[in-house]
């Protein structure tokens, strides 16, 4: 933003300090006049030396003014110089923390997000500003790193189907007698995967912008819709889905929350035992929040890998069926939707194997009051 040059804050503070000191000095001089000099007579009077212990004439007002005004002017001049010098020094000391924040902001503007202000001393307004700025830099650095990692992973994932398609087309070009039916099937599979990946990236982008309309939503109904939609997939994999829970009113986008529930149930079905697995879908109401929990049986999951499953393009390859590998964005989309609704996502390995995923969202005002 282009701005007209102006007076620095340090100069303004210096002039303010000096001006305040001058006003205080002038008020002091005025007090001397009001409470002392105005009671001095303006004409000389002679007194009997016997009536005055010290003898001599009483001083008149003009004589006192001649003696007082130059001294008062000299004092005011000294106060002016003292106020300017002292104000300049004090303003510099007071604004030093702000200078450090400004330097950190300039570094951040140039792309260096690792620098921190780390302002020492006791808490005050400047240190609150510095701490808030440091916290913002931490979040911004993490967000930028996540975006770079996401962009790199997305580029890699998008390049893979394109490279496969190119290889298949090259084979068809060099070998005209190759089975075209098999080639078309493989191209269709690769193209479907690329489309699914692109749509998932678009969903994440739209959700992160929070450009959706919020309305009252019952998570229990959303969970039932997602479960009914995925029942054929569960039957195909021999997985039993059990749904139960209380009415869980929340505020958000019905479409996005249905996407969230569908991804959770889909992952629970796909990442399950080869046969005879179970998925539990529950909703509950807590003070101020509502929860959606999806549990599934499966192979044991270590806590460390479980914490990374919400990262984009992370797949539990040891637990998935090859025909439903997905694009590695299912839980990443769930996490993004939950955060966009001011909620939280928690992944906990089950002792008997499998995973417990809990989404916690703010309840509606009426539910919170009740």
Secondary structure, DSSP 4 states (H G I P E B T S, - for coil): --------HHHHHHHHHHHHHHHHHHHHHHHHHHHTGGGS-SS-----GGG-SS-SPPPPHHHHHHHHHHHHHHHHHHHHHHHHHHHHHHHHHHHHHHHHHHHHHHHHHTT--S------SS--HHHHHHHHHHHHHHHHHHHHHHHHHHHHHHHHHHHHHHHHHHHHHHHHHH-TTS-HHHHHHHHHHHHHHHHHHHHHHHHHHHHHTT-S--EEEEHHHHHHHHHHHHHHHHHHTTEEEEEEE---EEEE-HHHHHHHHHHHHHHHHHSS-SSSEEEEEEEEEETTEEEEEEEE--S---HHHHHHTTSTT---GGG--GGG---S-HHHHHHHHHHHTT-EEEEEE-TTSSEEEEEEEEBPHHHHH-
